[in-house]
Amino acid sequence: MKISNAPNKETSQKSLQVAVGVIKNPSGQILISLRNDKLHQGGLWEFPGGKIEATETVEQALIRELKEELDITAQAATPLITINHQYPDLAVQLRVLSVERYDGEVKSCEGQPFLWLNPDDLVNYAFPAANRPIFAAARLPHYYAILDDADPALLLNNLMKMLDEGIKLIQARLKTLSVAAVERFLKQAYPLCKAHNAWLLLNSSVENAEGFDVDGLHLTSADLLACDKIPENKQWVAASCHNLDELRHAEKIGADFVVLAPVLPTPTHPEAEVLGWAQFAGLVAQTNLPVYALGGLVKSDVLTAREMGGQGIAGIRTFL
């Protein structure tokens, strides 16, 4: 990604527009490269890409940069996340695309070192601050299933349905169970999720939710606003959001990702005011977090959610 230290009149008025590629090989590893010491944020690792020229789309800019830097031709590039970041000396907007199909063999055309990393290892390398929200987006799947306890007798059966569907990110929303019942269920559910390489998060409505042995915590909107920092002992911390204030607070306290709802009318709350896709996209554009759409969606809506800048979709019945 070539950004020089030379003054740029345009960047004093608006953000420098940059196309960024999260490139995955068939093994699921992600490509990173080392910035030249003489460039802005030099000496740090980054995801490949570069400045978007005035006549280019994001996709065109990324395809050109990947060919120039790595001698590969991207065959498909889909939106992943957009990040707005203000450095002390430069404002940037990173338009991040996921590239999982490309032609050619990766090589360093400009002499920069590069590495293939497992996604979980990204945190062990020094990146520019603007790049850090990409870590979560690169690791998270496009589906987030919510396991609801409306009928406790079906909990384990519904969990197995989700796992058999290949869902890798699940929230246990156990609002009506006693703490003892939650503990009994999680002793069965968590090993099942581990066996299917799926992450299990617990909704914060459970008493002492932070103390349970699961992969993460999902904050209700009320618990989100009551937090001034996220728990430090969880791999993932997510939050439920309904407006811009909640999104900004989630970003401020360091949440990893959020759910934004309701996007469309739902059978259980037909009278609720919905966001609609246009408002969803507008809110997503104002946060530097991966955002899942929730409310009245079906699995195929994942394509629309991603086109609107979201990470994917969340749902309860959607995955049953």
C-alpha positions in Angstrom: 0.0 0.0 0.0 1.9 3.1 -1.2 1.1 6.3 0.7 3.9 8.8 0.7 4.7 11.4 3.3 4.4 14.2 0.7 1.7 16.8 1.5 -1.6 16.2 -0.3 -3.9 19.2 -0.7 -6.9 16.9 -1.1 -6.3 15.1 2.3 -6.4 18.4 4.1 -10.0 18.7 3.1 -11.1 15.0 3.0 -9.9 11.6 3.8 -7.4 9.8 1.6 -9.3 7.0 -0.1 -7.5 3.7 0.0 -8.5 0.3 -1.4 -7.4 -2.6 0.9 -7.4 -6.3 0.2 -7.8 -9.1 2.7 -6.4 -11.9 0.6 -7.0 -15.5 1.6 -5.3 -18.6 0.2 -7.0 -22.0 -0.1 -5.8 -22.8 3.4 -7.5 -19.8 4.9 -4.3 -17.9 5.6 -4.2 -14.1 5.1 -1.5 -12.2 3.3 0.2 -9.2 5.0 3.2 -7.2 3.9 5.7 -4.8 5.5 5.5 -1.1 4.8 8.7 0.7 3.6 10.3 2.7 6.4 10.1 5.9 4.2 6.3 5.8 3.8 3.5 7.0 6.1 3.3 4.5 9.1 6.5 2.9 7.7 7.9 -0.2 9.3 4.5 -1.6 10.2 2.7 -4.6 8.7 -0.4 -4.0 6.6 -2.9 -5.6 4.3 -2.0 -5.0 0.6 -3.6 -2.2 -1.4 -3.2 1.5 -2.2 -4.7 4.9 -3.1 -7.9 5.0 -5.1 -7.4 7.2 -8.2 -10.1 9.7 -9.2 -11.1 7.6 -12.2 -11.3 4.3 -10.4 -13.8 2.3 -8.5 -12.7 0.6 -5.3 -12.5 -2.8 -7.0 -10.5 -1.4 -10.0 -8.0 0.3 -7.6 -7.5 -2.9 -5.6 -7.1 -5.1 -8.7 -4.5 -2.7 -10.1 -2.6 -2.5 -6.8 -2.5 -6.2 -6.3 -1.1 -6.7 -9.8 1.5 -4.0 -9.3 2.6 -5.1 -5.8 2.1 -8.9 -5.9 1.6 -9.9 -9.6 -1.8 -11.5 -8.9 -5.1 -10.8 -10.6 -8.1 -10.8 -8.3 -11.0 -12.7 -9.7 -13.6 -11.7 -7.0 -13.5 -8.9 -4.5 -16.4 -8.4 -2.1 -16.9 -5.6 0.5 -15.7 -6.5 4.0 -15.6 -3.3 6.1 -15.0 0.5 5.6 -12.8 2.2 8.2 -12.5 6.0 8.8 -9.4 6.9 10.8 -7.7 10.2 11.8 -4.0 10.0 12.3 -2.3 13.1 13.8 -1.1 14.0 10.3 -3.5 12.3 7.9 -7.2 11.3 7.6 -7.8 8.0 5.8 -10.8 6.0 4.7 -10.0 2.3 4.1 -12.3 0.5 1.7 -11.6 -3.1 2.6 -12.5 -5.9 0.2 -12.2 -9.7 0.7 -10.3 -11.5 -2.0 -10.5 -15.3 -1.9 -10.0 -16.1 -5.6 -7.1 -14.8 -7.7 -4.9 -15.9 -10.5 -1.1 -16.0 -10.3 1.6 -16.8 -7.7 2.1 -14.1 -5.0 5.6 -12.5 -5.3 7.0 -9.3 -4.1 7.3 -7.0 -7.1 8.5 -4.0 -5.0 10.8 -5.8 -2.7 8.5 -5.7 0.4 8.6 -8.7 2.7 5.3 -10.6 3.0 3.8 -13.3 5.1 0.9 -15.7 5.1 -0.7 -15.9 8.6 -3.5 -17.8 10.2 -6.2 -15.2 11.0 -5.8 -15.6 14.8 -2.1 -14.6 14.5 -2.8 -11.2 13.2 -2.8 -9.7 16.7 0.8 -10.7 17.1 2.0 -8.2 14.5 2.4 -4.4 14.6 -0.1 -2.7 12.2 -1.1 0.9 11.7 -4.0 1.8 14.1 -6.5 2.1 11.2 -5.9 -1.5 10.2 -6.9 -3.0 13.6 -10.7 -3.3 13.0 -9.9 -5.4 10.0 -8.7 -8.2 12.3 -12.2 -9.0 13.6 -13.8 -8.6 10.2 -11.3 -10.9 8.6 -11.9 -13.6 11.2 -15.7 -13.4 11.7 -18.1 -15.4 9.5 -21.0 -13.9 7.6 -23.7 -15.6 9.8 -24.4 -15.0 13.5 -27.0 -17.4 14.9 -29.0 -16.5 18.0 -30.0 -19.5 20.2 -33.1 -18.3 22.1 -34.6 -20.1 25.1 -38.3 -19.4 24.3 -38.7 -23.2 24.5 -35.9 -24.5 26.8 -36.7 -28.1 25.8 -35.6 -27.4 22.3 -32.3 -25.6 23.2 -29.9 -28.5 22.6 -31.8 -29.7 19.5 -31.7 -26.2 18.0 -28.0 -25.8 18.7 -27.3 -29.0 16.9 -29.4 -27.8 13.9 -27.2 -24.6 13.8 -24.0 -26.6 14.0 -25.1 -29.0 11.4 -25.8 -26.1 9.1 -22.2 -25.1 9.5 -22.8 -22.0 11.6 -19.5 -21.0 13.3 -20.7 -18.1 15.5 -23.6 -18.5 18.0 -25.0 -16.4 20.7 -26.8 -18.2 23.6 -29.6 -15.7 24.6 -30.8 -17.4 27.8 -33.0 -14.8 29.3 -35.5 -17.0 31.1 -33.4 -19.8 32.5 -32.1 -19.9 36.0 -28.4 -19.6 36.5 -28.2 -23.3 37.4 -30.0 -24.2 34.2 -27.7 -22.0 32.2 -24.7 -23.7 33.7 -26.1 -27.2 33.0 -26.8 -26.3 29.4 -23.4 -24.7 28.7 -21.6 -27.7 30.0 -23.2 -29.6 27.1 -23.3 -26.8 24.6 -19.8 -25.5 24.8 -18.0 -28.8 24.1 -20.3 -29.3 21.1 -19.4 -25.9 19.7 -15.7 -26.7 20.2 -16.1 -30.0 18.4 -17.6 -28.1 15.4 -15.0 -25.3 15.5 -17.7 -22.8 16.4 -17.5 -19.8 18.8 -20.2 -19.6 21.5 -21.1 -16.2 23.1 -23.4 -15.8 26.1 -25.9 -12.9 26.3 -25.2 -10.6 29.2 -28.8 -10.9 30.5 -27.6 -14.0 32.4 -26.5 -13.2 36.0 -22.6 -13.2 36.2 -22.4 -13.9 32.4 -18.8 -12.9 32.4 -17.9 -15.8 34.7 -19.0 -18.6 32.4 -16.5 -20.6 30.3 -17.5 -19.6 26.8 -15.8 -17.7 23.9 -17.3 -14.4 24.4 -20.0 -12.1 25.8 -22.8 -10.4 23.9 -23.9 -7.2 25.7 -27.6 -6.1 25.6 -28.0 -2.5 24.6 -28.7 -1.5 28.2 -25.5 -3.3 29.4 -23.6 -1.8 26.6 -24.4 1.7 27.6 -23.6 0.9 31.3 -20.1 -0.2 30.3 -17.1 2.0 30.1 -14.7 -0.8 29.0 -15.1 -4.3 27.8 -14.3 -7.4 29.8 -10.7 -8.5 29.3 -11.1 -12.2 29.7 -13.1 -13.0 26.6 -12.0 -13.7 23.1 -15.1 -11.8 21.7 -17.2 -9.0 23.0 -20.3 -8.1 20.9 -23.2 -5.8 21.5 -26.8 -5.1 20.4 -27.3 -1.7 18.9 -30.3 0.2 17.5 -29.0 3.7 16.8 -25.8 5.7 16.2 -25.2 6.6 19.8 -25.1 2.9 20.7 -22.8 2.1 17.8 -20.4 4.8 18.8 -20.4 3.7 22.4 -19.6 0.1 21.3 -16.7 1.4 19.3 -15.5 3.6 22.1 -15.4 0.8 24.7 -13.6 -1.6 22.3 -16.3 -4.1 21.3 -15.3 -6.5 18.6 -18.5 -6.4 16.6 -22.2 -5.4 16.9 -25.7 -6.4 15.8 -27.9 -3.6 14.4 -31.6 -4.1 14.5 -34.4 -4.2 13.4 -33.6 -3.9 9.7 -37.0 -5.3 8.5 -40.3 -6.1 10.1 -40.4 -9.3 12.2 -43.4 -11.6 13.0 -42.8 -11.2 16.7 -42.7 -7.4 16.7 -44.6 -6.3 13.6 -45.3 -2.8 15.1 -41.7 -2.0 15.8 -40.1 0.9 13.8 -37.6 -0.6 11.4 -34.4 0.8 9.9 -34.6 -0.4 6.3 -31.6 -1.2 4.3 -30.7 2.5 3.4 -30.6 3.5 7.0 -28.7 0.4 7.9 -26.1 1.3 5.3 -25.9 4.8 6.6 -25.3 3.8 10.2 -22.7 1.1 9.2 -20.8 3.8 7.3 -20.4 5.7 10.5 -18.8 3.0 12.6 -15.4 1.2 12.4 -16.8 -2.1 13.6 -18.1 -5.2 11.8 -21.9 -5.0 11.9 -24.5 -7.8 11.5 -28.0 -7.0 10.3 -30.8 -8.4 12.4 -34.6 -8.5 12.1 -36.9 -10.1 9.5 -34.1 -11.6 7.4 -33.5 -14.8 5.6 -30.2 -16.4 4.8 -30.0 -15.0 1.3 -30.2 -11.5 2.7 -26.5 -11.9 3.6 -25.6 -10.7 0.1 -27.6 -7.4 0.6 -26.2 -6.9 4.1 -22.6 -7.2 2.7 -23.4 -4.9 -0.2 -24.6 -2.4 2.4 -21.3 -2.6 4.3 -22.3 -5.1 6.9 -20.4 -8.2 8.0 -23.4 -10.4 7.4 -26.7 -11.3 9.1 -27.9 -12.5 12.5 -31.1 -14.3 13.3 -33.0 -16.8 15.4 -35.4 -18.6 13.1 -33.2 -17.7 10.1 -30.9 -20.7 10.9 -33.6 -23.2 12.0 
